[in-house]
Amino acid sequence: MDLDPESQRPRTIRLEDYRPPAFLIERVELRFELGEPDTLVEATLTLQRGAGASPDMPLELDGDGLSLVAISIDGAALAAADFEATPDRLRIKRVPAEFELRITTRLRPQDNTELSGLYQSSGNYCTQCEAEGFRRITYFLDRPDVMARYTTVIVAEHDRYPVLLSNGNLAGTGTLEDGRHWARWEDPFPKPSYLFALVAGRLDYIEDHHVTMSGRRVQLFVYVQPHNIDMCGHAMNALKNAMRWDEQVYGREYDLDRYMIVAVDDFNMGAMENKGLNIFNSKYVLARPDTATDFDYEHIEGVIGHEYFHNWSGNRVTCRDWFQLSLKEGFTVFRDQEFSADMGSRAVKRIQDVNLLRTHQFREDAGPMAHPVRPDAYVEINNFYTATVYNKGAEVVRMLHTLLGASGFRRGTDLYFERHDGEAVTTDDFVRAMEDANEINLQQFRRWYSQGGTPVLSIKRYYDADAKSYTLTITQRCPATPGQVEKLPFHIPFAVALLDPQGRELPLRMKGEKNDLPEDRVLHLCEAEQSFVFQGIDTQPVPSLLRGFSAPVRLEVDYSESELCFLLSQDTDPFCRWEAGQQLAVQLIQTLASASQEQKPMRVPDAVTAAFAGVLQDSTIDPAFRALLLTLPSEVYLGEFMQVVDPDALHAARQFVRRHLAVSLRSSWLECYHGLTQQGPYRVDAEAIGQRSLRNLCLNYLMELEDPDMDALAKTQFEAAENMTDVMAALSAIAQRDTADAEQAMAEFYRRWKGEPLVVDKWLTVQAQSRRADTLDRVEALTRHPAFSMKNPNKVYALLRAFAQGNPVRFHGSDGAAYRFIGEQIATLDGLNPQVAARLAGAFNDWRRYDDARQGHQRAVLTNLMNDSNLSPDTYEIISKSLGEA
C-alpha cells in the first residue's frame, strides 16, 4: 500500500502533479513459464532516458506483491548494492542512457483472489491489467503514457493448457520434449501495459472472418470453456456487426490479422479491450434463448461493440494518464450507444441510456463521490470507473455531436484519429481536434470535463398573445460538489420545440431572424440566465423541452398535470413523451408518499389513469416504447426528489399506484397480454423484443391484483415458456409472493439450472430484489448456499449488490440489520477482492439523505469499517469520502 508519509493513510494522486515519464520503453519481450506452484515471468525491456530526465536519475519501477528472482542490465547481473527491491517497487540506482533490462519474477496466479494481474479462472490462466494490474506480473513503468511494442512467448503443459493466446498476431508455435508447448505472439502496434493480455487453458472456439473495407481478411475467434461452445453465436454476429458499423460510421477498420474474444467466469469488470485479445466476463458473451434474456442479448451486443470500438478510441489513441479515463471510455460509450441504437430502436435505446444516467450518475453527482468527468485526484483509480466517467462522459461527447452536427463531428473524429494515432493524449486534445476540424471555439464547453455536479435549469415561460411571441427564460446553476463550491456557467445545448393544441411542432423563429425553422431548435445556453424570444406564435403552445435529452441536466419546469398528460399523449419527441409520463408519476408518488407518512388516504387522479389507459390501448405505439411509457420510475430514482428519503413511504406510494393501475385497467392489461402471444421460434430482433417487453409488463401489473387467476397465468408462463426472457418475467412476478407456489417455483428453477452459473445468478438476483418481508433473511441464507461464492464477482453482484443497491425498501430497513449484514460482507470481501468490496461499499454513499435513525445505523457500519487497520486503499477511499474524512 502506498502511504502518505505524514498521515500514514493511502496517498492521494493529483492531476496537477502529472509529469512526463523519466524513462521510455521501446520494446518489451515477455516469456511466461506457466505452472504450479510457481509461474516464472522473464521481462526484457529496451529502455532509454526521457528528454527531461537528468543523467544521474535512478530508474524506479512499479510492482505489486512481486517476488524478484533475477535482474540484469545489458546481460550483466546487478549486484545487491546496485538496486533496491520490495514487493511493490524496484529502484535501480544508476542506469545508462539506453540499455536492456531483464527481470525475472515469480508468481502464484492460482492464489490471486483479487483477479488483477495474472490469475486463474476455472483452471485457465488469464489476465486483467487495467488499470494497474501489469505491475502484479513484472516490475514496470505501469502508466498509460509509456507505450511499447510487445512480443510474448508463452510456455505451458500442452495437455492442461492446449490454447496459448496473447496480443497481436501469432508468429510461431512449437513443442518441447518435456510435454510442454509454446506460442509466440507479436503486436506491431505500440501500446501501454494496461492493454497487455494473456490466456492459456483448455478452451474451444468458433471461427469466422470479416473482410475490411480495404479488402483485408481478418480471422475472428470466440473462445469459451468447451461446455459453452453452443452459446457463442450471438457474440460472433455482434462482433461482425460492430466491425461493419465502425467502418461505415467512422471510417475505422481493424488492423491485425486476427481478433479474439475469450469468455472467463471470474472477472471484476464487464470486459477488457486488450489489443487483439479481448477478455470478457462470460455474462457478456454467452447466450442461448433458454439461458439468456432479451436484456442479456442486447447487452452482449453493446459490450462486444464497446470493446471492439476501443481498438481506435482507446488503443490506437490512448489516454495520457488515468485522469483522462473518459477520453477513451466516455467516447467509446457514446459509440456503443449509437451502434446499439442503429441495431435496434433508437428511441428505446436513448430512453434506456437516460434512465441509467439519471438513476445512477445523478446520484453520484449528488453524493460524496461526486467528481468531474476528468477527476482532479484519486486514491485508487479502480474507484473511478464510474457512471460519471462512462455515462456522463458519453453525454459530453453526445453534446459535441449535437453542437457540431453529424458531419462536423465526423470531421473532428477523423482529425483526432489522424493527429494522435499511436499517442497517449488528453481530453483537451480530443476537444481541440473538434475545434480545429470545425473552426469553432469550445473553450467554455471544456467546463463539462473540469466541473463536477449536475446543472439545474429553471425554466420560466411567457406567452404574449398580442405580440404573438413566446419567451423562454432559462437560469442555470450547479450545486456545490466536493472540492468545487463555485461553478462557472456551462455551454449547454438545449433542444426545444413548441407544440400547438393538436401536438404539431410550430415553426420557430427567433427575434431578429427572417426564416422559420420547422424543426427542433437547439438553443445555446452559455450564461447564468438567458431569454429566448420566439415570434409568430399564433396560439399559446406547450413547450417540449430538452428534446432527446440534449444535455445531462435536471429541469425545473412548472408543468401542470394537464400539460404533462398532453405531452405524454401528443409529443413527437420520444424522450419528452416518456419524460412527461415519468414526471406525472413522480409528482403523483411524491404526493402519495406524503399522504402515507401522514396516514392520510391515497388517491390517483382520473386524468392520470386516463393518460396511462390511452397509452396502453394505443396499438399504433411501438410495443417496446409503450412498455417504457407504462413503467413507473424506480424507487431509487423517486428518492432523488425527497429532501429526507423515506423508503417505506415511497414503496407504499409506488405500490399503491401500481395496484390502482392494475385494478383500473385490468381488462386492457389482459387484452394486451393475450394479444402479444408470440408464435414460432425465439427471435432477438427489435420487434420481437418489444412485444415480449410489453407482454411481460402486462403480466407484472396483473400480478398486483393478488388474484388466483393471475397467479395461474404467471405459473403457466413460467412452466410453458421456451425462452429465458418469459421465464424470468414470470419468476420475478411470482417471487413477490410469500406462498408455497412461489417457493416451489424457486426450487424448480434452481433444480433445472443449477449447472449454468449465469442462470443461477438470475435466480440469486430475483430473490435479492424481492419486496417480501423476509428478503434479508433469504439473502443471508443464500450467502451459505452452494450456488454462491464470495470469490466470484458475478455472484457478489448478483446477490449482495442487487440487494444493497437494487432493493431500497429492504436494504434500508429501519432496524439497521441489513446495513450491518452488508457491512460484514464488505469486510470479508476486502480481504479477498478490494475492487469488488469498494463497489459494494458504494451502497452507503448517500447515507446522509435518510432520517436520523437510519443515518446512525449506517454511520456506525462505516465507522466500524474505517477502524480496520488492514482496510484496502480501494475501500478506504469510498468509506472515507462517505464519512467526509477525505
Summary of the structure (lengths in Angstrom):
residues: 886
radius of gyration: 28.1
end to end distance: 17.1
largest distance: 95.4
contacts: 3068
relative contact order: 0.06
helix: 44%
strand: 22%
